[in-house]
Amino acid sequence: MLTLNILASVESRETLCSSCVYEVTQKGFEGEKATCCNYAGELREMKFGVCECTVYMDKRIPKPEKTIGFVKPRETARPKLTVIKIA
């Protein structure tokens, strides 16, 4: 498993939320902007720009493919045995 610790640059002044999968943003006609965090299914308004977050998950990194359903196991290298009944 690959773990990445990503911190937003303080010089860029861009909030880490803008690239997080848990971000919910609303923008108004007059330039208003509201950002909320949806981690754990509960919306929490972010009242400041975030530069470090313990639950940050970058939405720009592709998710690994998951196998859905049943997968046929690989054939083993052992030869199949045949039972011969001797009477």
C-alpha positions in Angstrom: 0.0 0.0 0.0 1.3 3.4 -1.0 0.9 6.2 1.5 1.4 9.8 0.5 1.7 12.7 2.9 0.9 15.9 0.9 1.0 19.4 2.3 -0.3 22.4 0.6 2.3 25.1 0.0 1.8 28.0 2.3 3.2 30.3 -0.3 0.6 29.2 -2.9 -2.3 30.1 -0.5 -4.5 27.4 -2.1 -6.4 25.4 0.3 -5.8 21.7 0.5 -9.6 21.1 0.3 -9.6 22.1 -3.4 -8.0 18.7 -4.4 -9.6 16.5 -1.7 -12.3 13.9 -2.4 -14.3 15.0 0.7 -14.6 18.7 -0.5 -18.1 20.1 -1.1 -18.0 23.6 -2.6 -20.8 26.1 -3.4 -20.2 29.3 -5.4 -22.6 32.2 -5.6 -23.3 34.7 -8.3 -21.6 37.5 -6.5 -18.3 35.6 -5.9 -19.3 34.1 -2.6 -17.8 30.7 -1.9 -18.6 28.1 0.8 -16.4 25.1 1.4 -17.5 22.1 3.5 -15.8 18.8 4.4 -17.9 15.7 3.9 -15.6 13.3 5.8 -17.5 10.6 7.7 -20.7 11.7 5.9 -21.2 14.9 8.0 -20.9 18.3 6.4 -18.6 20.7 8.3 -18.1 24.2 7.1 -14.4 25.1 6.6 -14.0 28.7 7.9 -10.3 29.0 6.9 -7.9 27.7 4.3 -6.5 24.3 5.2 -2.8 23.6 4.6 -2.6 20.2 6.5 -5.3 17.6 7.1 -5.1 14.1 8.7 -8.0 12.7 6.5 -6.9 14.3 3.2 -7.4 12.1 0.2 -6.2 13.5 -3.2 -8.9 13.1 -5.8 -6.4 13.5 -8.6 -4.7 10.2 -7.8 -6.5 7.3 -9.7 -8.1 4.7 -7.5 -6.9 1.1 -7.8 -9.2 -1.2 -9.7 -11.3 -3.5 -7.6 -12.4 -7.0 -8.5 -16.1 -7.3 -8.2 -17.7 -10.8 -8.0 -15.9 -14.1 -8.1 -12.6 -14.8 -9.7 -11.7 -18.2 -10.9 -8.5 -19.4 -9.1 -5.5 -20.0 -11.2 -4.7 -23.6 -12.2 -1.8 -25.0 -10.2 1.3 -26.4 -11.8 0.7 -29.8 -10.3 -0.5 -32.5 -12.7 -4.0 -33.9 -12.2 -4.1 -37.3 -10.6 -6.2 -40.1 -12.0 -7.4 -42.8 -9.6 -7.5 -46.3 -11.2 -9.5 -48.9 -9.3 -8.0 -52.4 -9.6 -10.4 -55.2 -8.9 
